[in-house]
Amino acid sequence: MSKHPLQFLEVPRRDPEKDAADVRILHYDEIYGSFDAADAGSQAGRCLDCGNPYCEWKCPVHNYIPDWLKLIEEGDLFQAAELSHQTNSLPEICGRICPQDRLCEGACTLDDANGAVSIGSIEKYITDEALKLGWRPDLSRIVDTGKRVGIVGAGPAGLAAADVLARKGIRSVVFDAHGEIGGLLTYGIPSFKLEKKVVRTRREILQGMGVEFVLNTHIGENKSFLSLLDEFDAVFLGMGTYNYIKGGFPGENLPGVHEALPYLIANNCRELNASLPPFPYVDLADKRVIVLGGGDTGMDCVRTAIRQGASSVSCVYRRDEANMPGSRREVENSKEEGVRFLFNQQPLEIIGRDRVSGVKVIQTRLGSAGTDGRRRPENVVGTEKILPTDAVIVAFGFSASPANWFADFDIGLRSNGLVKVGGSDRLPLQTMNPMIFAGGDMVRGSDLVVTAVFEGREAAASIAQYLGV
């Protein structure tokens, strides 16, 4: 097929249609539609094939983006699916929830002036449509090595490790404390961003590849970790980070102040009709809600509160909009749904007697950059004020939550509680115990799904090397 050199100009960037805000706040279904073959091909054809694919390098798993865009333009869906899975174990999920504006699309040569290629929507289209039409990973030439690996955690890192191990002829058994796979994909991320049938379909694919799941099993309680070392040739840990970061200001323990993750998990379980942990369901209907924090978890909270029927929802963030860590797309969706953003506001105290009644904030301005390269907010003296509220959700992120049995098995930790891996005498993502590997948030800190996928895949490659496969 001959490519029109000016297609990127003649065909404007387009995303799949999404539900109007007044409609979508009434349900928890995904808000975006899907491309059909014609739209996907037309949008893929906008790629310049620039020769230096910044999109590919900016992608944490280094997807072969220009190559599968070309295949979609040519109508070769199954080959595109094969190529997509060579670098990404969860492409249909990353296509939905990755912050493409900060990653591949943000690095697109066409940039904002011409409208970046709709990479994320095409990635989602490839796997969704290929699976509908019968495509499945072809492992017919894979020889079973007889090696077995135990995986602790059925989140993105664990699923990615299982996928790559299966492709190397290594069987894996994935253990998880919950009744469904996915970790926060299932229980943390709201369905309006990721419908859970997508995760269930991925489970079916992995089971078809020979991956076994043992759920409702908490390692260290229902099953000892020592038994895993006895039963398997190697073990991978992908257990995430679950300790929430507090603001360290007065009033955080008042009734009406909620942690982001338990709030989201309880709401998801209610929507899924699933029973899980001792997190009470928090109904914010008719309440004035303030969410503290500007990341993607904060956006999940504000949009969930809107759907619960809160009378008002505000997001308080200490930097300006340009410096928000969350996806710009999610911020825009939140605004459309009625969320009010209060930028350059630093929380000082949560006010209340018997329960929360307000948040005391002070205006900020951005000063010089800190060690992380981000400009630090500085308080503006004399600008304090109190924001009235009935409920506060704290969404400042998550820190390490290492298991109490790590030390018994020579699983070393860094000073921040994250697992220590690699080094001159170890393979990438290998812990101080040579049989044990780890990856994802518990190694790098709370981060994106796609970075967890990358580390799960890298760990699987190291495991195969360790096992001599």
C-alpha positions in Angstrom: 0.0 0.0 0.0 1.5 3.4 -1.0 1.6 5.9 1.8 0.4 9.4 1.2 3.3 11.6 2.4 0.9 14.3 3.8 -1.7 12.0 5.4 -0.8 13.4 8.8 -2.1 16.8 7.6 -5.0 15.6 5.5 -6.3 13.2 8.2 -6.6 15.0 11.6 -5.8 13.2 14.8 -9.0 11.6 16.1 -9.7 9.6 19.2 -12.6 7.1 19.6 -15.9 8.7 20.7 -16.5 9.0 24.4 -19.7 9.3 26.3 -20.9 12.8 27.1 -20.1 13.8 30.7 -23.7 14.1 31.8 -24.2 10.5 30.6 -21.0 8.8 31.8 -21.2 10.1 35.4 -24.3 7.9 35.8 -22.4 4.6 35.2 -19.0 2.9 35.8 -18.5 1.5 32.3 -15.6 2.6 30.2 -16.2 6.0 28.7 -14.3 5.5 25.4 -15.5 3.6 22.4 -13.3 1.8 20.0 -11.9 2.3 16.5 -13.2 0.2 13.7 -10.7 -1.2 11.1 -11.1 1.8 8.8 -10.5 4.4 11.5 -7.6 2.5 13.0 -6.0 2.2 9.6 -6.5 5.8 8.8 -5.1 7.0 12.1 -2.2 4.6 12.0 -1.4 6.0 8.5 -0.7 9.4 10.0 2.6 8.0 11.4 5.6 9.7 9.7 7.8 6.6 10.1 10.3 9.3 11.1 13.3 6.9 11.3 14.1 7.9 14.9 11.1 6.6 16.8 11.0 8.8 19.9 7.6 7.2 20.7 9.3 3.8 21.0 12.1 5.0 23.2 9.7 6.9 25.5 7.6 3.8 26.0 8.8 1.9 29.1 8.5 -1.5 27.3 9.9 -0.1 24.1 7.0 -1.2 21.9 7.6 -1.5 18.2 5.1 1.3 17.6 5.9 2.4 14.0 6.0 -1.2 12.9 2.6 -2.2 14.2 1.1 1.1 13.1 2.2 0.2 9.6 0.7 -3.3 9.9 -2.6 -1.8 10.9 -2.5 0.6 8.1 -2.0 -2.4 5.8 -4.8 -4.3 7.4 -2.6 -7.1 8.9 -4.3 -7.3 12.3 -3.0 -10.7 13.5 0.7 -9.8 12.7 0.2 -6.5 14.5 -1.0 -8.5 17.5 1.9 -10.8 17.4 4.4 -7.9 17.2 2.6 -6.0 20.0 2.9 -9.0 22.3 6.7 -9.3 21.7 7.3 -6.3 23.9 4.1 -6.0 26.1 2.3 -8.6 28.0 -0.8 -6.5 28.6 -1.2 -4.3 25.6 -5.0 -4.0 25.7 -4.7 -2.8 29.3 -1.8 -0.4 28.7 -3.7 1.0 25.7 -6.5 1.9 28.1 -4.7 3.3 31.2 -1.2 4.4 30.2 -0.7 8.2 30.3 0.2 8.2 26.6 0.3 12.0 26.7 3.4 11.8 28.9 4.9 8.8 27.2 4.7 7.6 23.5 2.2 10.2 22.2 4.0 13.0 24.1 7.2 12.0 22.2 5.5 11.7 18.8 7.3 13.8 16.2 3.9 15.3 15.1 3.5 16.7 18.6 0.7 19.0 19.6 1.0 21.2 16.6 -0.2 18.5 14.2 -1.8 16.1 16.7 0.2 13.1 17.8 -0.7 9.7 16.4 -3.5 8.0 18.4 -1.1 5.3 19.6 -2.9 4.3 22.8 -6.3 3.8 21.1 -4.7 1.8 18.3 -2.8 -0.4 20.7 -6.1 -1.1 22.5 -7.8 -1.8 19.1 -5.2 -4.3 18.0 -5.6 -6.8 20.9 -9.3 -6.3 21.4 -10.1 -7.0 17.8 -7.6 -9.7 17.3 -9.0 -11.6 20.2 -12.5 -11.2 19.0 -11.4 -12.7 15.6 -9.7 -15.7 17.3 -6.1 -14.7 17.6 -4.2 -16.4 20.4 -0.5 -16.5 21.3 1.1 -19.3 19.3 3.2 -21.5 21.6 3.1 -24.6 19.3 6.9 -24.5 18.8 7.7 -24.0 22.5 9.3 -27.0 24.2 8.5 -27.6 27.9 11.8 -27.3 29.8 10.4 -29.0 32.9 11.3 -26.0 35.0 8.7 -24.4 37.3 8.5 -20.9 38.8 6.3 -19.7 41.7 5.0 -16.1 41.3 3.7 -14.2 44.3 1.3 -11.5 43.2 -1.1 -11.5 40.2 -0.6 -7.9 39.4 1.0 -6.5 36.3 4.5 -7.5 37.1 3.5 -11.1 38.0 1.3 -11.5 34.9 4.1 -10.2 32.7 6.6 -12.5 34.2 4.2 -15.5 33.7 3.7 -14.5 30.1 7.4 -14.4 29.2 8.2 -17.5 31.2 5.5 -19.4 29.2 7.1 -18.3 26.0 10.4 -19.8 27.1 8.9 -23.2 28.0 8.9 -22.5 31.8 5.7 -23.3 33.7 4.6 -20.9 36.4 2.0 -20.9 39.2 0.8 -17.5 40.2 -0.4 -17.0 43.8 -2.5 -14.1 44.9 -4.4 -13.3 48.1 -7.5 -12.1 46.2 -10.2 -13.9 44.3 -9.5 -12.4 40.9 -6.2 -11.7 39.2 -4.9 -8.2 38.3 -4.2 -6.7 41.7 -5.0 -3.0 41.4 -6.0 -3.5 37.8 -9.1 -5.2 39.2 -9.5 -3.8 42.7 -7.9 -0.3 42.5 -8.5 1.1 39.1 -12.2 2.1 38.5 -14.1 0.3 35.8 -14.7 3.6 33.9 -11.0 3.4 33.0 -10.7 -0.4 32.8 -13.6 -2.8 32.6 -12.9 -5.9 34.5 -13.9 -8.2 31.7 -10.7 -7.1 30.0 -8.6 -8.5 32.9 -10.7 -11.7 32.9 -10.0 -12.2 29.2 -6.3 -11.8 29.9 -6.6 -14.5 32.6 -8.1 -16.8 30.0 -5.3 -16.1 27.6 -2.6 -16.8 30.2 -4.3 -20.0 31.3 -4.4 -21.1 27.7 -0.6 -20.6 27.7 -0.3 -23.0 30.6 -0.2 -20.5 33.5 -1.8 -21.7 36.7 -3.5 -19.4 39.2 -3.9 -20.2 42.8 -6.1 -17.4 44.3 -7.4 -16.6 47.7 -4.0 -17.7 49.0 -1.9 -15.3 51.1 1.7 -16.3 51.1 3.0 -16.2 54.7 -0.5 -17.0 56.1 -2.3 -19.6 54.0 0.9 -21.0 52.5 4.4 -20.6 53.7 7.1 -19.0 51.6 9.4 -21.8 52.4 7.1 -24.2 50.7 7.5 -22.2 47.5 11.3 -22.6 47.6 10.8 -26.3 48.1 8.3 -26.7 45.2 9.8 -24.4 42.5 13.1 -23.9 40.8 12.8 -20.1 41.3 10.4 -17.6 42.7 9.3 -14.1 41.5 7.9 -11.5 43.8 5.5 -8.9 42.4 3.6 -7.8 45.5 3.3 -4.1 44.9 3.3 -1.2 47.4 0.3 -0.6 49.7 1.3 1.7 52.6 -0.3 5.0 51.9 1.7 8.2 52.3 0.3 10.6 54.9 0.5 14.3 54.7 1.8 14.6 58.3 -0.5 17.5 59.2 -3.1 17.7 62.0 -6.5 16.2 61.6 -5.7 13.3 59.3 -7.3 10.8 61.8 -10.6 12.6 62.0 -13.8 10.7 61.0 -14.6 11.6 57.4 -10.9 11.5 56.3 -10.3 8.5 54.0 -7.3 6.8 52.4 -7.5 6.7 48.6 -6.8 3.0 48.1 -9.3 1.5 50.6 -11.9 4.0 49.3 -11.4 2.8 45.7 -11.1 -0.9 46.5 -14.3 -0.9 48.5 -16.2 0.9 45.7 -14.8 -1.5 43.1 -15.8 -4.5 45.2 -19.3 -3.1 45.5 -19.5 -2.7 41.8 -18.1 -6.2 41.2 -20.3 -7.7 43.9 -17.1 -9.1 45.4 -16.2 -9.5 49.0 -12.7 -8.5 50.0 -10.6 -7.0 52.8 -12.0 -5.2 55.8 -12.4 -1.9 53.9 -15.8 -0.3 54.7 -17.7 1.1 51.7 -17.7 4.9 51.8 -20.7 6.5 50.3 -20.1 10.2 49.4 -23.5 10.9 48.0 -24.6 14.5 48.7 -21.3 15.3 50.4 -18.8 18.1 49.7 -15.6 16.2 48.9 -12.0 17.3 48.8 -9.3 15.1 47.3 -5.7 15.9 48.3 -3.2 14.9 45.6 -2.8 15.4 41.8 -1.8 12.0 40.6 -3.8 9.4 38.7 -5.0 7.9 42.0 -6.4 11.3 42.9 -8.2 11.5 39.5 -9.7 8.0 40.1 -11.0 9.3 43.5 -12.5 12.5 42.2 -14.2 10.7 39.3 -15.5 8.0 41.6 -16.9 10.5 44.1 -18.7 12.3 41.2 -20.4 8.9 40.2 -21.4 8.4 43.8 -23.4 11.6 43.7 -21.2 13.9 45.7 -22.7 17.4 45.8 -19.3 18.9 45.0 -15.8 17.5 44.4 -12.6 19.5 44.5 -9.0 18.4 43.9 -6.4 20.3 45.9 -2.9 20.2 44.5 0.2 22.1 45.7 1.7 22.8 42.3 0.2 24.2 39.1 -1.6 22.3 36.4 1.4 22.0 34.2 3.3 20.1 36.9 0.6 17.6 37.8 2.0 14.1 37.8 -1.3 12.6 36.5 -2.4 12.1 32.9 -3.6 15.2 31.2 -6.4 13.2 29.7 -7.6 12.2 33.1 -7.5 15.8 34.4 -9.6 16.9 31.3 -12.1 14.1 31.9 -12.4 15.1 35.5 -13.0 18.7 34.6 -15.7 17.7 32.1 -17.4 15.7 34.8 -17.6 18.6 37.2 -14.5 18.4 39.3 -13.1 21.7 40.5 -9.3 22.0 40.6 -7.6 24.2 43.2 -4.0 24.5 42.1 -1.1 26.0 44.1 -2.7 25.1 47.4 -0.8 23.4 50.1 -2.9 21.6 52.8 -1.8 22.6 56.3 -4.5 21.1 58.5 -7.7 19.1 58.4 -10.2 21.0 60.5 -13.0 19.5 62.7 -14.1 18.4 66.2 -16.1 15.2 66.1 -15.5 14.9 62.3 -14.0 16.7 59.4 -15.5 20.1 58.6 -12.8 21.8 56.5 -9.2 21.8 55.1 -6.9 24.7 55.9 -4.7 25.5 52.9 -2.1 28.1 52.0 -1.3 29.4 48.5 2.0 28.4 47.0 4.4 29.5 44.3 7.0 27.3 42.5 10.6 27.9 43.6 13.8 26.3 42.5 14.1 22.6 41.4 14.7 19.9 44.0 16.9 16.8 43.6 14.2 15.2 41.6 14.3 18.0 39.0 10.8 19.3 39.9 10.3 22.8 41.1 9.4 22.9 44.8 6.3 24.7 46.0 6.9 27.5 48.5 4.2 28.8 50.8 3.0 32.4 50.4 2.8 34.0 53.8 -0.6 35.4 54.8 -2.7 33.5 52.2 -4.2 30.8 54.5 -7.9 30.0 54.1 -10.3 27.2 55.1 -12.1 25.1 52.5 -15.4 23.8 53.9 -15.9 20.0 53.3 -17.8 17.0 54.6 -15.2 14.4 53.5 -11.5 14.3 52.6 -9.7 11.7 50.6 -5.9 11.6 50.9 -4.2 10.5 47.7 -0.5 11.3 48.2 0.7 7.9 46.8 2.1 4.7 48.3 5.3 3.6 50.0 6.9 0.2 50.5 5.0 -2.6 52.3 7.6 -5.4 52.7 6.4 -8.7 54.2 7.7 -9.5 57.7 9.2 -12.8 56.4 11.6 -11.2 53.8 14.5 -11.2 56.2 14.2 -14.9 56.9 15.0 -15.6 53.2 17.7 -13.1 52.6 15.5 -10.7 50.7 17.4 -7.5 51.3 15.7 -4.1 51.5 16.9 -0.6 50.8 16.6 2.2 53.4 13.1 3.1 52.0 11.8 -0.5 52.4 11.9 -1.3 48.7 13.5 -4.7 47.7 17.1 -4.6 46.8 17.9 -6.3 43.5 20.7 -6.6 40.9 24.3 -5.6 41.4 27.6 -6.6 40.0 27.3 -10.2 41.3 23.6 -10.7 40.5 21.4 -10.9 37.5 19.0 -8.0 36.8 16.1 -8.1 39.3 17.7 -10.9 41.3 17.6 -10.5 45.0 20.3 -11.3 47.5 18.8 -14.8 47.5 19.8 -16.2 44.1 16.5 -18.2 43.8 14.3 -15.2 44.3 13.6 -12.4 41.9 11.4 -9.3 42.3 10.1 -6.5 40.2 7.4 -3.8 39.9 6.4 -1.3 42.5 8.0 -3.2 45.4 11.4 -2.7 43.7 11.1 0.7 42.1 8.4 2.3 44.2 4.8 3.2 43.2 4.8 3.7 39.5 2.9 3.0 36.3 1.4 -0.3 35.2 3.6 -0.3 32.1 6.8 0.0 34.2 5.7 -3.0 36.3 5.1 -4.9 33.1 8.6 -4.1 31.9 10.2 -5.3 35.1 8.1 -8.5 35.2 9.3 -9.3 31.7 12.9 -8.4 32.6 12.8 -10.6 35.7 11.5 -13.5 33.6 14.4 -13.1 31.3 16.8 -13.2 34.2 15.0 -16.2 35.7 15.4 -18.1 32.4 19.1 -17.3 32.4 19.4 -18.4 36.0 17.7 -21.7 35.1 19.9 -22.2 32.1 17.1 -22.0 29.6 
